[in-house]
Amino acid sequence: QVQVVESGGGLVQPGGSLRLSCTFSAAILTIYSTNWYRQAPGKQRELVATISDRGTTNYADSVKGRFTISRENGKNTLYLQMNNLKSEDTAVYYCNAWGTHDYWGQGTQVTVSS
């Protein structure tokens, strides 16, 4: 069983930045599609960003130009750099690896508020 540990959430003012990290206990980043999802209170979970096993990235329209998904294969770590944060970005953020199996992080709270 692959273990997944997320970190990096917190409270930030509008316009600020945060970087989320997600470390997997196995080297799966180059064979799995890896994703960041978020879920705001009272809303469904939504896909925020994806990086494929080959490194192709895609973003939700709401975060394009502000968020960047990346990975460091040697550290088995997935990142989400979030810039120019807005109040509507407030949510619990989850990392996910999808392939032969489906692995999820525990979630990390991001709150954007003045």
N, C-alpha and C positions, 0 to 999 in steps of 0.2 A: 504494500500500500504506500503510495506516494504521499508524503506530508507536505502541506502548503502553509506558509507563514506570511501574512501580510503585515505591513507597517507603513507609517507615514501620514496617517490622517491627522486631523486636528481642526482648530478654529482659525480662520483667516479672514481678514477684511476683504471686501469687494476690491477687485483689481490685483489682489495678491496672488502668490504662487504656492504650490505644494508639489512634492514628488512622492508618489506612492511606490512601494516596492513589494514584490511578491517572490519569495524564494521557494523553489521546489526541492525536494530531497533526492530527486533523480534527474538525470540529464535528458529531459524530454522536450526542451524548447525547440529543437530542430526537427522533431518528428510529430509534434502536436501543433494544432492551431491554438494560439493563446489570446485571451480576451480580457478586457475590463468591462464589467457591467456596473450599473448603479441602480439603487432603488430608493426613491424618495418616499416620505410618509404618505400613505394613501394611494400610491401609484404602483404600477407594475414595474418589474425589473426591466431595464432597457440596456441594450448593447451600446457601449460607448466607443470602444476602439478594439481593433483586431490586428494581430500580426500573424501571418501564416507561417507554416514551417519553413517556407522559402524566404520569409522576410517581407512579404508584401503587406502593406498597412492599409487599413480603411477606418474611417471615422464616421460617427453620427454627425449629421449636419449641424447640430446644436453646439458641437465642440470643435469643428474644423477650424484650423488656424490658431487655436488656443491650447489644445492638448496634443501631446506627442507620446505615442507608445513606442517602447524600445525594449531590447533585451540584451543581456550579457551572458552569452552561452557558457562561458567558463565558470560563471558563478551560479548558473541555473536560476537566474533572476530576471524577472519581468518588471518593467517600470511604466509608470504613467506620470509624465510631467504635465502639470496643469498650471497654465498661466492665465492672467486676466480673469480670475475667477469671479463668478457672478452668484447672486443669492440663489438662483435657480439650479446651481450646481450642487447645492446642499443635498446630501444623500449618503447612504451607506454604499461604499464601493467594494466590489468583489472581483478578485481575479479568478480566471478559469482556464484550464487546459482541456481541450477537447480532442479526442482521438480514439484510440482503442478503448480507453476509459475516459471518464469525465471527472476532473478534479476541481475542487472549489476551495478558495481561501475562506477564512472565517469572517471576513468583512471588516472594513475600517471606516469610521465615521468621518465625513468631511462636512464642516459647517462653515458657510460663508455668510458673515454677518458683521455689521459695524457696531 
